Amino acid sequence: MLISSGLPKSFWGETLVTAAFLINRSPSVPLNGQIPESVWTGNAVDISSLRVFGCSAFVHQSVDKLAPRSQKCVFIGYPDGIKGYRLWLRSQPGFKVLISKDVIFNENEMPCLDDSQDKNNDNLDLTFNKVEDNQQGEGNEEEPSTVFPENTNSEGLDDYLLARDRNRREPRIPARYNDFHIALNVEPMNLAQ
């Protein structure tokens, strides 16, 4: 878990506690496929709150009217005895941990994994291919061409729906106005009208 999340080795304790939490909520062979937590407490286990270790999370904070409403964190586990999530604030110096229930997760993004890859190879994967140009008669030189990796960040845009793309409801006149009739541009029938 620690390696796949890209977190530093100093988070081994958080990883160990989270792994124990997950093992206690997973089916166990010695218990004939039952979940240890439900056997111990006698209650059903809610697994809908489980998240990917090390993913990015946005915690809601309303400190000031003009301040940002959320702060980007890294999910590092579950607090003991409290409903919520343990989140590491990377923007703060040192090791500052928040516990919050009001969190939005992006489980496809591992911010620490991206940083460790940037340090290792500076995120540049260049491939040089030899290109032969047979159309030119003389000066047949081989030039290396650079191929850049494609950016595949458009995964989330497939199911993204703008407000202008939604179906609009049909406007209806309220029932209290059903007996009202408006006549525009009515020609007078006689001189008295």
C-alpha positions as CSV (number, residue, x, y, z in Angstrom):
1,M,0.0,0.0,0.0
2,L,2.8,2.4,0.9
3,I,4.7,1.8,-2.4
4,S,1.6,1.9,-4.6
5,S,0.5,5.2,-3.0
6,G,3.9,6.9,-3.4
7,L,3.8,8.2,0.2
8,P,7.2,8.6,2.0
9,K,8.5,5.8,4.2
10,S,7.7,7.8,7.3
11,F,4.0,6.9,6.7
12,W,4.6,3.2,7.5
13,G,2.7,3.5,10.8
14,E,-0.4,5.0,9.1
15,T,-0.2,2.3,6.4
16,L,0.0,-0.5,9.0
17,V,-3.1,0.8,10.9
18,T,-5.0,1.2,7.7
19,A,-4.1,-2.3,6.5
20,A,-5.3,-3.7,9.8
21,F,-8.6,-1.8,9.5
22,L,-9.1,-3.2,6.0
23,I,-8.2,-6.8,7.0
24,N,-10.8,-6.6,9.8
25,R,-13.4,-5.7,7.2
26,S,-12.5,-8.3,4.6
27,P,-13.8,-11.9,4.5
28,S,-11.6,-14.4,6.3
29,V,-11.0,-18.0,5.4
30,P,-10.7,-19.2,9.1
31,L,-14.1,-17.7,9.8
32,N,-15.7,-19.5,6.8
33,G,-15.9,-16.3,4.7
34,Q,-17.3,-14.1,7.5
35,I,-16.0,-10.6,8.3
36,P,-14.0,-10.4,11.5
37,E,-15.5,-7.1,12.5
38,S,-19.0,-8.4,12.2
39,V,-18.2,-11.5,14.1
40,W,-16.6,-9.5,16.9
41,T,-19.3,-6.8,17.3
42,G,-22.3,-8.8,16.0
43,N,-23.3,-5.9,13.7
44,A,-23.2,-5.7,9.9
45,V,-20.1,-3.9,8.5
46,D,-20.6,-0.9,6.2
47,I,-18.0,-1.0,3.5
48,S,-19.3,1.9,1.5
49,S,-16.9,4.3,3.3
50,L,-13.7,2.4,2.2
51,R,-11.4,4.4,-0.1
52,V,-8.1,4.0,-1.9
53,F,-5.1,4.6,0.3
54,G,-3.1,7.6,-0.8
55,C,-5.6,9.1,-3.1
56,S,-6.3,12.8,-3.3
57,A,-9.1,14.2,-1.2
58,F,-10.7,17.6,-0.9
59,V,-11.9,18.5,2.6
60,H,-14.5,21.2,3.0
61,Q,-13.4,24.2,5.1
62,S,-15.4,27.3,5.6
63,V,-12.9,29.5,7.4
64,D,-13.7,32.8,5.6
65,K,-16.3,34.1,3.2
66,L,-13.7,34.7,0.5
67,A,-11.4,31.8,1.3
68,P,-11.3,28.7,-0.8
69,R,-14.0,26.2,0.2
70,S,-11.9,23.1,0.0
71,Q,-8.3,22.1,0.7
72,K,-6.4,19.4,-1.2
73,C,-5.2,16.6,1.0
74,V,-4.0,13.0,0.8
75,F,-6.1,10.2,2.3
76,I,-4.0,8.2,4.9
77,G,-6.6,6.2,6.8
78,Y,-9.5,6.0,9.2
79,P,-9.7,7.4,12.7
80,D,-10.2,5.1,15.6
81,G,-13.7,5.2,17.1
82,I,-14.9,8.2,14.9
83,K,-16.7,8.2,11.6
84,G,-14.6,10.0,9.1
85,Y,-11.3,10.0,7.4
86,R,-7.7,10.8,8.3
87,L,-6.2,13.3,5.8
88,W,-2.7,14.6,5.5
89,L,-2.3,18.3,4.6
90,R,0.6,18.4,2.2
91,S,0.5,22.1,1.9
92,Q,1.3,22.6,5.6
93,P,4.9,22.1,6.8
94,G,5.5,19.0,8.8
95,F,3.0,16.3,9.5
96,K,-0.5,17.9,9.9
97,V,-3.4,15.5,9.9
98,L,-7.1,16.4,9.7
99,I,-10.0,14.2,10.6
100,S,-13.2,15.0,8.7
101,K,-16.4,13.5,7.4
102,D,-17.1,16.1,4.8
103,V,-14.6,14.9,2.1
104,I,-14.7,14.5,-1.7
105,F,-12.3,11.8,-3.1
106,N,-10.6,11.5,-6.4
107,E,-9.6,7.8,-6.2
108,N,-8.0,7.9,-9.7
109,E,-5.3,10.4,-8.7
110,M,-2.4,9.6,-6.5
111,P,-0.6,13.0,-5.8
112,C,2.4,11.5,-4.0
113,L,2.9,8.9,-6.7
114,D,3.0,11.7,-9.3
115,D,5.6,13.5,-7.2
116,S,7.9,10.5,-6.8
117,Q,7.7,9.8,-10.6
118,D,8.6,13.4,-11.2
119,K,11.7,13.1,-9.0
120,N,12.8,9.9,-10.6
121,N,12.5,10.7,-14.3
122,D,11.3,14.3,-14.5
123,N,8.2,13.0,-16.2
124,L,9.8,12.9,-19.6
125,D,9.6,9.7,-21.6
126,L,11.1,10.5,-25.0
127,T,11.4,7.9,-27.7
128,F,13.7,8.4,-30.6
129,N,12.8,6.7,-33.8
130,K,14.9,6.6,-37.0
131,V,13.0,7.9,-40.0
132,E,14.1,7.1,-43.5
133,D,13.0,9.4,-46.3
134,N,13.1,7.5,-49.6
135,Q,11.5,10.2,-51.7
136,Q,14.7,12.4,-51.8
137,G,17.4,11.2,-54.2
138,E,20.5,12.5,-52.5
139,G,21.2,13.5,-49.0
140,N,19.5,10.5,-47.5
141,E,20.0,11.4,-43.9
142,E,18.4,9.8,-40.9
143,E,17.0,12.3,-38.4
144,P,15.7,11.2,-35.0
145,S,12.2,12.3,-34.3
146,T,10.8,12.9,-30.8
147,V,7.6,11.2,-29.8
148,F,5.9,12.6,-26.7
149,P,3.6,10.5,-24.6
150,E,-0.1,11.2,-25.1
151,N,-2.0,12.9,-22.3
152,T,-5.0,10.8,-21.3
153,N,-6.7,13.1,-18.8
154,S,-10.0,13.2,-20.7
155,E,-11.4,10.1,-18.9
156,G,-13.6,12.2,-16.6
157,L,-14.9,14.3,-19.5
158,D,-16.9,11.5,-21.0
159,D,-19.6,11.5,-18.4
160,Y,-19.4,15.3,-17.7
161,L,-22.7,17.0,-18.4
162,L,-23.1,20.7,-18.7
163,A,-26.3,22.5,-17.6
164,R,-27.0,23.6,-21.2
165,D,-27.0,20.0,-22.4
166,R,-29.7,18.9,-20.0
167,N,-33.3,18.5,-21.1
168,R,-35.4,21.5,-20.0
169,R,-38.8,21.1,-18.5
170,E,-41.9,22.2,-20.4
171,P,-43.3,25.5,-19.0
172,R,-46.9,25.3,-17.9
173,I,-49.3,28.0,-17.0
174,P,-50.5,27.8,-13.3
175,A,-54.0,26.4,-12.8
176,R,-55.3,29.8,-11.4
177,Y,-54.6,31.4,-14.8
178,N,-56.5,28.8,-17.0
179,D,-59.6,31.0,-17.3
180,F,-57.7,34.1,-18.5
181,H,-57.6,34.9,-22.2
182,I,-55.5,37.7,-23.7
183,A,-56.4,39.2,-27.0
184,L,-53.7,41.1,-28.7
185,N,-54.2,43.2,-31.8
186,V,-58.0,42.9,-31.7
187,E,-59.7,45.0,-34.4
188,P,-62.7,47.1,-33.3
189,M,-66.0,45.9,-34.9
190,N,-67.8,49.2,-34.8
191,L,-67.2,52.8,-34.0
192,A,-68.3,52.5,-30.4
193,Q,-65.6,50.1,-29.6
